[in-house]
Amino acid sequence: MNDMSEGYHYNVMRRAIELIDQAGETMPLEQLSQEMGMSPAHFQRLFTRWAGVSPKRFQQYLTLGHAKALLHEHFTTLDTANSVGLSGSGRLHDLFLRWEAMSPGEYAKRGAGLTIYWGWFDSPFGLSLVTGTEKGICGIGFAAEMGEAETIEDLFSRWPKANFVEDPMFLRPWVLAAYQAERAELDKVPVYMIGSALQIKVWEALMRIPSGEVTTYSEIARVIGNPKAVRAVGTAVGRNPVSWLIPCHRAMRKSGGLGGYHWGVPVKRALLAYESARAEA
């Protein structure tokens, strides 16, 4: 893997996050780059290429207090999304995704008669497993924390009766568009949501959250008409199979805590920091 690949960038960011956490404070560029075994100039270029802002600025987005700041300054009330045309037509949050949900009958079959294509792809957040049907992407999982074998087991086990076919070339046009930094090609990415009725309601709510903003599990429960179902909503958020495109990382605890993340909390922190930096840039 060459040092300009997306996966390499994420691995660098992951190591930097660990160092910043160990230090417990913002680290000067010279110290951080030395710890990373790079020259300050090279490290600065890598950071800016990946995040769009300087390492110094990006560290502010990585702090544990950033989650509370996001909730205070960038909280989204989901039912207001309707007033700006972000639901009902496939125009979801800032991404112009085309999506379709499977029918209850299809869901009950647990994948019987369904062909799901899969492949590994580099992403801004490390190696990712992508799955899809003829109708669109139905799964994106990040392996940086979980590992490749467990990521495959996780996504495949959700549809035990499906026929899985390794075919990255089938998925490649959708995946390239999905990971475009400028999001200009996302109208070409169809998403096929396969889950229970409650899960799909929750995932639709997630897709109303604009990039760079966050919401809470309790807000999602309220907007789907079941305000007491916060725990069930949290479970549904965690079961979201299409990470990044269905932005479950933008859901947080009402207290301002990050909450969990199915593919690892370090990935969630990187996702939120990345989007905050891109919004600023």
C-alpha positions as CSV (number, residue, x, y, z in Angstrom):
1,M,0.0,0.0,0.0
2,N,1.5,3.3,-1.0
3,D,1.7,6.2,1.4
4,M,-0.9,8.2,-0.5
5,S,-3.6,5.6,-0.1
6,E,-6.7,6.4,2.0
7,G,-6.0,3.3,4.2
8,Y,-2.5,4.6,5.0
9,H,-3.9,8.0,6.0
10,Y,-6.3,6.4,8.4
11,N,-3.7,4.2,10.0
12,V,-1.6,7.4,10.5
13,M,-4.6,9.1,12.0
14,R,-5.3,6.2,14.3
15,R,-1.8,6.1,15.6
16,A,-1.9,9.9,16.2
17,I,-5.2,9.6,18.1
18,E,-3.6,7.0,20.4
19,L,-0.6,9.3,21.0
20,I,-2.8,12.3,21.7
21,D,-5.0,10.3,24.1
22,Q,-1.8,9.1,26.0
23,A,-0.6,12.6,26.3
24,G,-3.9,13.9,27.5
25,E,-3.5,17.2,25.8
26,T,-2.8,18.8,22.4
27,M,0.7,18.0,21.2
28,P,2.9,20.4,19.2
29,L,3.4,19.5,15.6
30,E,7.1,18.8,16.1
31,Q,6.5,16.5,19.0
32,L,3.7,14.6,17.4
33,S,5.5,14.2,14.1
34,Q,8.6,12.9,15.9
35,E,6.5,10.4,17.8
36,M,5.1,9.3,14.5
37,G,8.6,8.9,13.0
38,M,8.0,11.6,10.3
39,S,9.2,15.0,9.5
40,P,6.9,17.9,10.5
41,A,6.4,18.9,6.9
42,H,5.5,15.4,5.7
43,F,3.1,14.8,8.7
44,Q,1.4,18.2,8.1
45,R,0.9,17.3,4.4
46,L,-0.7,13.9,5.3
47,F,-3.0,15.4,7.9
48,T,-4.1,18.3,5.6
49,R,-4.7,15.9,2.7
50,W,-6.9,13.6,4.8
51,A,-8.7,16.1,7.1
52,G,-8.6,19.4,5.2
53,V,-7.2,21.3,8.2
54,S,-3.9,21.4,10.1
55,P,-2.9,18.9,12.7
56,K,-3.2,21.5,15.4
57,R,-6.8,22.3,14.4
58,F,-7.7,18.7,13.9
59,Q,-6.5,17.7,17.4
60,Q,-9.3,20.0,18.8
61,Y,-11.8,17.8,17.0
62,L,-10.3,14.6,18.5
63,T,-10.6,15.6,22.1
64,L,-13.1,13.8,24.2
65,G,-14.8,17.2,25.0
66,H,-15.5,17.7,21.3
67,A,-18.5,15.4,21.5
68,K,-20.2,17.7,24.1
69,A,-19.3,20.7,22.0
70,L,-20.9,19.1,19.0
71,L,-24.1,18.4,20.9
72,H,-24.2,22.0,22.2
73,E,-23.4,23.7,18.9
74,H,-24.4,21.3,16.1
75,F,-27.5,19.5,17.4
76,T,-30.1,18.6,14.8
77,T,-33.8,18.4,15.5
78,L,-34.8,15.7,13.0
79,D,-38.4,16.7,12.3
80,T,-37.1,20.1,11.0
81,A,-35.4,18.3,8.2
82,N,-38.8,17.9,6.5
83,S,-39.1,21.7,6.1
84,V,-36.0,21.8,3.9
85,G,-37.0,19.0,1.7
86,L,-34.7,16.3,3.0
87,S,-37.2,13.5,3.3
88,G,-39.7,11.7,1.1
89,S,-37.8,12.2,-2.2
90,G,-34.5,10.5,-1.5
91,R,-32.8,13.8,-0.8
92,L,-31.4,12.7,2.5
93,H,-29.2,15.0,4.7
94,D,-26.5,16.6,2.6
95,L,-26.1,13.4,0.5
96,F,-28.4,12.9,-2.5
97,L,-28.7,9.1,-1.9
98,R,-31.1,6.9,-3.7
99,W,-32.5,4.4,-1.3
100,E,-35.0,1.5,-1.1
101,A,-36.1,-0.6,1.9
102,M,-36.8,-4.3,1.5
103,S,-40.3,-5.5,2.1
104,P,-41.3,-7.3,5.3
105,G,-41.8,-10.5,3.3
106,E,-38.2,-10.2,1.9
107,Y,-36.9,-9.5,5.4
108,A,-38.6,-12.6,6.8
109,K,-36.8,-14.8,4.2
110,R,-33.4,-14.0,5.9
111,G,-31.8,-13.6,2.5
112,A,-33.2,-16.8,0.8
113,G,-33.0,-16.3,-2.9
114,L,-30.9,-13.1,-2.6
115,T,-27.5,-12.7,-4.2
116,I,-25.2,-10.4,-2.2
117,Y,-21.9,-9.3,-3.8
118,W,-19.0,-8.3,-1.6
119,G,-15.4,-7.0,-1.7
120,W,-12.8,-5.2,0.3
121,F,-12.1,-1.5,-0.4
122,D,-9.8,1.2,0.9
123,S,-11.7,4.0,2.6
124,P,-10.8,7.2,4.4
125,F,-11.3,5.2,7.7
126,G,-9.2,2.1,6.9
127,L,-10.1,-1.1,5.2
128,S,-13.8,-1.5,4.6
129,L,-16.0,-4.5,3.6
130,V,-18.8,-3.5,1.2
131,T,-21.7,-5.7,0.3
132,G,-24.5,-5.0,-2.2
133,T,-27.4,-6.5,-4.2
134,E,-28.6,-5.6,-7.7
135,K,-30.6,-2.8,-6.0
136,G,-27.6,-1.1,-4.2
137,I,-25.2,-1.1,-1.3
138,C,-26.6,-3.1,1.6
139,G,-23.5,-3.2,3.9
140,I,-20.4,-1.2,4.8
141,G,-18.2,-2.4,7.7
142,F,-14.9,-1.0,8.9
143,A,-12.2,-3.6,9.9
144,A,-9.6,-1.3,11.6
145,E,-10.7,-2.2,15.1
146,M,-12.7,-5.4,14.6
147,G,-10.4,-7.2,12.1
148,E,-11.2,-8.7,8.7
149,A,-12.4,-12.1,9.7
150,E,-14.9,-10.8,12.3
151,T,-16.1,-8.0,10.0
152,I,-16.9,-10.7,7.3
153,E,-18.6,-12.9,9.9
154,D,-20.6,-9.9,11.2
155,L,-22.1,-8.8,7.9
156,F,-22.6,-12.2,6.4
157,S,-24.3,-13.7,9.5
158,R,-27.1,-11.1,9.1
159,W,-28.4,-12.9,6.0
160,P,-27.6,-16.6,6.6
161,K,-29.6,-17.8,3.6
162,A,-28.2,-15.4,1.1
163,N,-25.8,-16.4,-1.7
164,F,-22.6,-14.4,-1.2
165,V,-20.5,-13.8,-4.3
166,E,-17.1,-12.1,-4.1
167,D,-17.2,-9.5,-6.9
168,P,-15.6,-6.1,-6.0
169,M,-15.8,-5.0,-9.7
170,F,-19.6,-5.1,-9.5
171,L,-19.6,-2.8,-6.4
172,R,-16.6,-0.6,-7.4
173,P,-18.5,2.3,-9.2
174,W,-20.8,2.7,-6.2
175,V,-18.0,2.5,-3.7
176,L,-15.8,5.0,-5.5
177,A,-18.7,7.4,-5.5
178,A,-19.5,6.7,-1.8
179,Y,-16.0,7.6,-0.7
180,Q,-15.6,10.8,-2.8
181,A,-14.4,13.5,-0.5
182,E,-16.5,16.2,-2.1
183,R,-19.6,14.0,-2.2
184,A,-20.3,15.2,-5.7
185,E,-21.1,11.7,-7.0
186,L,-23.4,10.4,-4.3
187,D,-26.5,10.7,-6.4
188,K,-25.0,7.7,-8.1
189,V,-25.0,5.6,-5.0
190,P,-28.1,3.5,-4.4
191,V,-28.6,2.1,-0.9
192,Y,-30.7,-1.0,-0.2
193,M,-31.8,-1.1,3.4
194,I,-32.4,-4.6,4.7
195,G,-33.8,-4.7,8.3
196,S,-36.8,-4.8,10.5
197,A,-39.5,-2.2,10.3
198,L,-38.2,-0.5,13.4
199,Q,-34.6,-0.6,12.2
200,I,-35.5,1.0,8.9
201,K,-37.4,3.8,10.7
202,V,-34.4,4.5,12.8
203,W,-32.0,4.4,9.8
204,E,-34.2,6.8,7.8
205,A,-34.1,9.2,10.7
206,L,-30.3,8.9,10.8
207,M,-30.1,9.9,7.1
208,R,-31.7,13.3,7.9
209,I,-28.7,14.4,10.0
210,P,-26.5,16.8,8.0
211,S,-22.7,16.1,7.8
212,G,-21.0,17.9,10.7
213,E,-24.0,17.8,12.9
214,V,-25.2,15.2,15.5
215,T,-28.4,14.1,17.3
216,T,-29.3,11.9,20.3
217,Y,-30.8,8.5,20.6
218,S,-33.7,10.1,22.5
219,E,-34.3,12.5,19.7
220,I,-34.5,9.7,17.2
221,A,-36.9,7.8,19.5
222,R,-39.1,10.9,19.6
223,V,-39.1,11.5,15.9
224,I,-40.1,7.9,15.0
225,G,-43.1,8.3,17.4
226,N,-41.8,6.1,20.3
227,P,-40.1,8.4,22.8
228,K,-39.7,5.7,25.4
229,A,-37.9,3.3,23.1
230,V,-34.4,4.9,23.6
231,R,-32.8,1.6,24.3
232,A,-34.4,-0.1,21.3
233,V,-33.3,2.8,19.1
234,G,-29.7,2.5,20.4
235,T,-29.8,-1.2,19.4
236,A,-31.1,-0.4,16.0
237,V,-28.4,2.3,15.5
238,G,-25.8,-0.2,16.4
239,R,-27.2,-2.7,13.9
240,N,-27.0,-0.3,11.0
241,P,-25.3,-2.3,8.3
242,V,-24.4,0.6,6.0
243,S,-21.9,2.7,7.9
244,W,-20.9,6.1,6.7
245,L,-23.7,6.4,4.2
246,I,-26.3,5.8,6.9
247,P,-24.5,8.0,9.5
248,C,-25.0,6.1,12.8
249,H,-21.8,7.8,14.0
250,R,-23.8,11.0,14.3
251,A,-26.0,9.6,17.1
252,M,-24.9,10.3,20.6
253,R,-26.0,10.1,24.2
254,K,-28.1,13.0,25.6
255,S,-25.3,13.6,28.2
256,G,-22.9,14.4,25.4
257,G,-21.1,11.1,25.6
258,L,-20.1,9.5,22.4
259,G,-22.0,6.3,23.1
260,G,-20.9,3.1,21.4
261,Y,-20.1,2.4,17.8
262,H,-20.4,-1.1,16.3
263,W,-17.1,-0.8,14.4
264,G,-15.1,0.7,17.3
265,V,-15.3,4.0,19.2
266,P,-11.9,5.1,17.7
267,V,-13.5,4.9,14.3
268,K,-16.5,6.9,15.5
269,R,-14.2,9.6,16.8
270,A,-12.3,9.7,13.6
271,L,-15.5,9.9,11.6
272,L,-16.9,12.8,13.6
273,A,-13.6,14.7,13.6
274,Y,-13.2,14.2,9.9
275,E,-16.7,15.6,9.2
276,S,-16.1,18.6,11.6
277,A,-12.8,19.4,9.9
278,R,-14.3,19.0,6.4
279,A,-17.2,21.3,7.4
280,E,-14.8,23.9,8.6
281,A,-12.5,23.5,5.5
